[in-house]
Amino acid sequence: MRILAVDTCLDACSAALLDGDRVLAAVSEPMSRGHQERLAPMVAEMMASFGFEGLDRIASTVGPGSFTGLRVGLAFAKGLSAALSVPLVGVGSLPALAGGRAGFVCAAVDARRSQVYLQAFRDGAPLMAPDALAVETAAARLAELAGDGPVTLIGSGAPLLDGMIPGAMVERPGGPDPAWVARLAAMVREPIPTARPLYLRTPDAKLPGGIDPYA
């Protein structure tokens, strides 16, 4: 199965092309803004040697993450999916961050307001649904789930939890490995659910009258 995956949810703009177990190409550039301007040229450059023919699926992270950023990737992927008549698969940014690592792994994204977007995994299997939690509540949840084993914290929210989880290993990539986004998309069975943004709380930005500009 050949899959093109993109990610713009967090602090990177990334894309990868997966063919079965082989990563044919992958690129990632750190950025907190500018995904909209960079994503299309990045994908075009990456795919120049391969072409868009023969794609079986297109994948995009759907959040949680930046309200604007996640919609950039999803809108791009939807447009490409429609143009090529290729199915679109939405992938959670937290499972993609965890990346199938062994042991107890917590993907945590800084959600501001002293909160984190959080999901815990053991050997790649989720132990909880993704959630938006106060930092102290998140630390208590992790202590309960982790038991006595080693803990890996990964994501921009990891430093917020580090001091509360003694001995935890901390990783802070700008975003998930786009090849893992593709691998997770390959695991989705048909019929493929409609890809929609995953919001764990309402957007900060509001239009006059309280209208959500991202609805």
Residue, then its C-alpha position, 0 to 999 in steps of 0.5 A: m500500500r502506497i500512502l502519502a502523509v502530511d502533518t501540520c498540527l504542531d511545530a513542524c510541517s512534514a510529509a512522507l511517502l510510504d510504500g508497504d514497509r519502506v519509507l520512500a521519502a520523508v521531510s520535516e521542517p520546524m515551524s510554528r507558523g507558515h504551514q499554509e505557504r510551505l506545505a504544497p511546495m514541500v509535497a511537490e518537491m518530495m513527490a517530484s521523483f515519484g509522481f502522484e500516480g499509484l497512491d492508495r491512500i492520503a493521510s493527514t493528522v487531524g489533531p489535537g494541536s494548533f486550531t489553524g495548523l491542523r486545518v491547513g494539513l487537512a484541507f490540503a489532504k482533502g483537496l488532493s484526495a478529491a483531485l486524485s480520487v484517493p481515500l483520505v485517512g485522518v490520524g490523531s496527532l497523539p498516537a502519531l507522536a507516540g510512534g509505536r514506542a515500546g513500554f509506557v509512553c505519554a504523548a503530551v502537547d502544550a495546550r496553553r492555559s496550564q493544560v495539556y492534550l494527553q494520551a497514554f499508550r503501552d506498547g503502542a496500544p492506547l490506555m485512554a482516549p485523548d483528553a485536555l487536562a490541567v497539568e496536575t490532573a494529567a500528572a496524577r492520571l499518568a502516575e495511576l496508569a504507569g505503575d512502577g515501570p519506566v515512563t517516556l514523555i513525548g511532545s511539547g507538553a512533556p517538559l510541563l510534566d517532567g518534574m511531576i513524573p520522577g525518572a521520566m525520559v523526555e523527548r520533544p520533537g516538533g511534531p510526529d514522524p510523518a512516516w508514522v502518520a502513514r503507518l497508522a493510516a495503513m492500519v485503518r480498515e475500510p470503510i474509512p471514517t470521514a476525516r474531521p478535526l479533533y478538537l478537545r476544547t473550543p477555539d480561542a478565536k471567536l468572531p463577533g457574536g461568539i461564532d467559531p471561525y473554524a466550525 
